[in-house]
Amino acid sequence: MNAQTKERLEATLAKYSISKAKASRDMGYSGAVLSAYTTGSYAGDVDKLEDNIIRWIARQEQAHSRKRIPIVETSALKQMFNAIELAHTEHDIALIVADAGSSKTTSARYYADRNENTVLYIPVVQGMNRKMLVQEIARQLDVEMVRVPFNALVQNVAKALADRDSLVILDEADYLKADALEFVRRLVYDLGESGLVLIGLPRLKGMIQNLRNDHRQLESRIGISLQLEGLTRQDAMLIARTVWEDCPKEVVDSIYSASRNDVRQFTKIMERLQNTMAVNKLERPTVEAAELASTLVLRRLR
């Protein structure tokens, strides 16, 4: 056993408050391996384990050297908050659409987390039908489902919604089956007397307004409609300076240009930039480092 490797392992575990069991699993071993190693009772290939320990330590140091990018109250987030809050307060239906990478999910989760007692946040999976949707709402409301006929479950869910100041947020609602999209309006808004927020890609609006889909009942009840634009330069600067207080404007411009107004792309490039800075021992971000970082992210075609 290499005493220096053991000391580095124990110091890293203590510094980042990581258990030996978790670290073992991170390295691909069973949970007890590092306990056995530190007590000198490990019977396996010690050299191979120590190689894995050294690589794991390097990954931890790199990961923890990055500053976490916090949720920033950008103009898009404020617009979403306002739309969601209106739907919640007025028990209305809000339709929010935007391209991928516009922080729709982040904003919706943020609102739900701040109102966890009254908001049901449902990330829609592709092909979610009426039954799946009702069961998920029932689960979040703690409504009994065992051996309850579907029609009775619908009534019980509607009553549970109406009995509280509820809001249901359906994220990626464009993945709902057509019958479920119309049904959720009936369940949540009509019967449940609650607010409903439908979030999705721009195609969601087209799905609702396409006469062939017969969503006229839903369309007529949407009281709030919001189409978000891409990341603004002002918000890009705000995000960048939560990580680097004195981040040069030309660096932000470089990341912004590479991200093509996409919030998710912008933050991904920022993360890669932090890695690039760590590798090159840079204390401040530079345009050259930002350009290099942007090559490591798959960027959206224009």
C-alpha positions in Angstrom: 0.0 0.0 0.0 1.2 3.5 -0.9 0.9 5.6 2.3 0.8 8.9 0.3 -2.2 7.6 -1.8 -4.0 6.6 1.4 -3.4 10.0 3.0 -4.6 11.8 -0.1 -7.7 9.6 -0.2 -8.6 10.3 3.4 -8.0 14.0 3.0 -10.2 14.2 -0.1 -13.0 12.2 1.6 -12.9 14.6 4.5 -12.6 17.8 2.4 -15.6 17.1 0.3 -17.6 15.1 2.9 -17.8 12.0 0.8 -18.3 8.6 2.4 -16.0 5.7 1.6 -19.0 3.7 0.4 -20.0 6.3 -2.1 -16.4 6.8 -3.3 -16.1 3.1 -3.7 -19.2 3.0 -5.9 -18.0 6.0 -7.9 -14.9 4.0 -8.7 -16.9 1.0 -9.8 -16.3 -1.1 -6.7 -18.6 -2.5 -4.0 -19.3 -0.1 -1.1 -16.8 -1.8 1.4 -13.7 -1.7 -0.8 -12.2 1.5 0.4 -12.9 0.6 4.1 -10.9 -2.5 3.5 -8.2 -0.6 1.7 -7.7 2.0 4.5 -7.5 -0.7 7.2 -5.0 -2.7 5.1 -7.3 -5.7 4.7 -8.1 -5.3 0.9 -7.3 -8.6 -0.8 -7.6 -7.5 -4.4 -5.2 -5.8 -6.8 -4.0 -2.9 -4.7 -2.0 -1.3 -7.5 -5.0 -1.2 -9.7 -7.2 0.2 -6.9 -4.7 2.9 -6.1 -4.6 3.9 -9.8 -8.4 4.3 -9.7 -8.1 6.2 -6.4 -5.7 8.7 -7.9 -7.9 9.3 -10.9 -11.0 9.6 -8.7 -9.2 12.2 -6.6 -8.2 14.2 -9.7 -11.9 14.1 -10.9 -13.1 15.4 -7.5 -10.6 18.2 -7.4 -11.5 19.3 -10.9 -15.3 19.1 -10.3 -15.0 21.0 -7.0 -12.8 23.7 -8.5 -15.7 24.8 -10.7 -18.0 27.5 -9.3 -21.6 26.4 -9.4 -23.7 28.5 -11.8 -26.7 29.6 -9.8 -30.2 30.2 -11.0 -30.2 33.8 -12.2 -33.4 35.9 -12.4 -33.1 36.6 -16.1 -35.8 38.5 -18.0 -37.0 35.1 -19.4 -37.3 33.6 -15.9 -39.2 36.7 -14.6 -41.6 36.5 -17.5 -42.2 32.8 -16.8 -42.7 33.4 -13.1 -45.2 36.1 -13.9 -47.2 33.9 -16.3 -47.1 30.9 -13.9 -48.0 33.0 -10.9 -51.0 34.5 -12.8 -52.2 31.0 -13.6 -51.8 30.0 -10.0 -53.5 33.0 -8.5 -56.3 33.3 -11.0 -56.8 29.5 -11.5 -56.3 30.1 -15.2 -54.5 28.2 -18.0 -51.1 29.4 -19.2 -49.4 28.3 -22.4 -45.6 28.9 -22.4 -43.5 27.9 -25.4 -39.9 28.4 -26.3 -37.1 26.6 -28.1 -35.0 24.0 -26.4 -32.3 25.4 -24.1 -34.3 28.5 -23.0 -34.4 27.4 -19.3 -38.2 26.5 -19.3 -37.6 23.5 -17.1 -35.3 25.3 -14.7 -37.8 28.2 -14.3 -40.8 25.8 -13.8 -38.9 23.7 -11.3 -37.8 26.8 -9.4 -41.4 28.0 -9.1 -42.6 24.6 -8.0 -39.8 24.3 -5.4 -40.8 27.6 -3.9 -44.5 26.6 -3.8 -44.1 22.9 -3.1 -47.3 22.6 -1.0 -49.6 23.7 -3.7 -47.8 23.1 -7.0 -47.7 19.8 -8.8 -44.8 19.7 -11.3 -45.1 16.9 -13.9 -42.3 16.2 -16.4 -44.3 14.6 -19.3 -42.8 11.5 -20.9 -43.4 10.8 -24.5 -46.7 9.1 -25.1 -48.2 9.9 -21.7 -51.9 9.1 -21.9 -54.9 10.0 -19.8 -54.5 7.1 -17.4 -50.8 7.8 -16.8 -51.5 11.5 -16.3 -54.3 10.9 -13.8 -52.2 8.4 -11.8 -49.3 10.8 -11.6 -51.5 13.6 -10.3 -53.2 11.2 -7.9 -49.7 10.1 -6.7 -48.6 13.6 -6.0 -51.9 14.4 -4.2 -51.7 11.2 -2.1 -55.1 10.1 -3.6 -55.8 6.4 -3.1 -55.4 4.5 -6.4 -55.5 0.8 -5.4 -58.6 -0.9 -6.9 -60.3 2.4 -7.7 -62.1 2.5 -11.0 -60.7 5.1 -13.4 -63.9 7.2 -13.5 -64.0 7.3 -9.7 -60.3 8.1 -9.6 -60.9 11.1 -11.9 -63.6 12.4 -9.6 -61.4 11.9 -6.5 -58.4 13.7 -8.1 -60.6 16.6 -9.2 -62.0 17.0 -5.7 -58.5 16.9 -4.2 -57.4 19.6 -6.6 -60.5 21.8 -5.8 -60.0 21.4 -2.1 -56.6 23.2 -2.2 -55.1 26.2 -4.0 -53.6 24.0 -6.6 -51.5 24.6 -9.8 -50.5 21.8 -12.1 -47.5 22.4 -14.3 -47.0 20.0 -17.3 -43.4 20.4 -18.6 -42.9 19.2 -22.2 -46.6 19.0 -22.6 -46.1 18.6 -26.4 -45.3 14.9 -25.6 -48.8 14.3 -24.3 -51.1 12.2 -26.4 -53.8 14.3 -28.1 -56.6 12.9 -25.9 -54.6 13.6 -22.8 -53.9 17.2 -23.7 -57.7 17.9 -24.0 -58.4 15.7 -21.0 -56.1 17.6 -18.6 -58.0 20.8 -19.4 -61.2 19.1 -18.3 -59.7 17.4 -15.2 -57.6 20.3 -13.8 -59.3 23.4 -15.0 -63.0 22.5 -15.3 -63.5 19.8 -12.7 -60.5 20.6 -10.4 -61.0 24.4 -10.5 -57.3 24.8 -10.5 -54.6 26.6 -12.5 -52.9 24.8 -15.3 -49.6 25.6 -17.0 -48.6 23.9 -20.3 -45.0 24.2 -21.2 -43.4 23.0 -24.4 -41.6 23.7 -27.7 -43.3 26.1 -30.2 -45.0 23.0 -31.8 -47.2 22.8 -28.7 -49.0 26.0 -29.7 -49.4 24.6 -33.3 -50.9 21.4 -31.9 -53.5 23.3 -29.9 -54.4 25.7 -32.8 -54.5 23.0 -35.4 -58.2 22.6 -36.2 -57.7 18.9 -37.1 -56.7 18.2 -33.5 -60.0 19.7 -32.2 -58.6 21.5 -29.2 -60.9 24.4 -29.5 -62.2 23.9 -26.0 -58.7 24.1 -24.6 -57.7 27.0 -26.9 -60.7 29.1 -25.8 -59.8 28.7 -22.1 -56.1 29.7 -22.3 -55.9 33.0 -20.6 -52.2 33.5 -20.6 -49.9 32.9 -23.6 -46.2 33.5 -23.5 -43.6 32.8 -26.2 -40.1 33.2 -24.9 -37.2 34.6 -27.0 -33.6 33.5 -26.7 -31.0 34.7 -24.1 -30.3 38.4 -24.2 -26.8 39.9 -24.0 -27.8 41.7 -20.8 -28.9 38.4 -19.2 -25.7 36.7 -20.5 -23.6 39.3 -18.7 -25.7 38.8 -15.5 -25.1 35.0 -15.6 -21.4 35.2 -16.3 -20.8 37.7 -13.5 -22.4 35.4 -10.9 -19.3 33.2 -11.5 -16.7 35.8 -12.3 -17.5 39.2 -10.8 -15.2 41.1 -13.2 -15.7 38.9 -16.3 -14.5 41.0 -19.3 -17.2 42.0 -21.7 -15.3 40.5 -24.7 -15.3 37.1 -22.9 -19.1 37.2 -22.4 -19.5 38.3 -26.0 -17.5 35.3 -27.2 -19.5 32.8 -25.1 -22.8 34.5 -26.2 -21.9 34.4 -29.8 -21.0 30.7 -29.6 -24.1 29.8 -27.7 -26.4 31.4 -30.3 -28.8 32.9 -27.7 -29.3 29.5 -26.0 -29.2 29.6 -22.2 -28.3 25.9 -21.8 -25.5 26.2 -24.3 -24.3 29.4 -22.6 -24.0 27.7 -19.2 -22.5 24.6 -20.7 -19.7 26.6 -22.3 -19.2 28.4 -19.0 -18.7 25.0 -17.3 -16.2 23.9 -20.0 -14.4 27.3 -19.6 -13.9 26.6 -15.9 -12.3 23.3 -16.8 -10.1 25.0 -19.4 -9.1 27.6 -16.8 -8.2 24.9 -14.2 -6.1 22.9 -16.7 -4.2 26.1 -17.8 -4.1 27.5 -14.3 -5.9 30.7 -15.3 -7.3 33.0 -12.6 -9.5 35.0 -14.9 -11.4 33.9 -18.1 -9.9 35.0 -21.4 -11.3 35.1 -24.9 -8.9 32.5 -26.1 -10.0 30.1 -23.3 -13.6 30.8 -24.0 -13.1 30.0 -27.7 -11.4 26.8 -26.8 -14.2 25.9 -24.4 -16.9 26.5 -27.0 -15.3 23.9 -29.3 -16.0 21.2 -26.6 -19.8 21.8 -26.8 -22.1 20.5 -29.5 -23.6 23.8 -30.8 -27.0 24.2 -32.4 -26.9 24.8 -36.2 -28.3 28.2 -37.3 
